[in-house]
Amino acid sequence: MSLRRKPSVVYWLGNNLYLNITNRCSNNCYFCFRNFTNNLEGFNLKLRREPSPEEVVMELQKVISRKDWDEIVFCGFGEPLERLDCIVEVTKWIKKYSGKVVRIDTNGQGFLLNRGRDAVEELKEAGADRISVSLNAHDKPTYIQICRPKFEDAYESILTFVQKASKQFDLEITAVTVPEVDIPKVQDIAEKMGVKFRLRMLVPCFW
């Protein structure tokens, strides 16, 4: 089996390094490409088990010096904030030994996934720089329809997370171009909350 066919904890796209630390997710979005394939640009992102923080660092050390990466991004086949402790520990290592910009790509359900903890403050203290929140819907019914969250109050919690995190981080809201979503309304939500908006194109899956 080639190295690329083994599950990848660290992978790269363009000038960014990505960390695939979990396959668990509190959503089951119908448009998520992991429903159609285990692979992305030749990397197998279907984990056999979750890597420890030490294993993530070990994999990072193999490639972090290969080029001058723009960002190191927690983003894989699952929701990174399912593993807040891992993010915190690995981010501290990144900041200590490389100083690279660290971004968290999240569904924004960090408070629901880590009840009793201030996920925003912990990420800030660890040294994270940017957060990208996949809002993906202009209202709660649409969110439930297309993202199928396991938490009934997911949409409200995401907006609370955005509100709090935007005071601490360079934060953006994103949405995917699926027919059910009113993109201008999502843009309006971002504008009213004082955060950036980025449109993500849906990639059709034909495999």
Buried (B, 14 or more C-beta within 10 A) or exposed (E): EEEEEEBBBBBBEEEBBBBBBBBBBBBEBEBBBBEEEBBBEEBBBBBEEBBEBEBBBEBBEEEBEEEEBEBBBBBBBBBBBBBBEBBBBBBBBBBEEBEBBBBBBBBBBBBBBBEEEEBBEBBBEBBBBBBBBBBBBBBBEBBBEBBBBEBEEBBEBBBBBBBBBBEBBBBBBBBBEBEBBEBEEBBEBBEEBEBEBEEEEEEEEEE
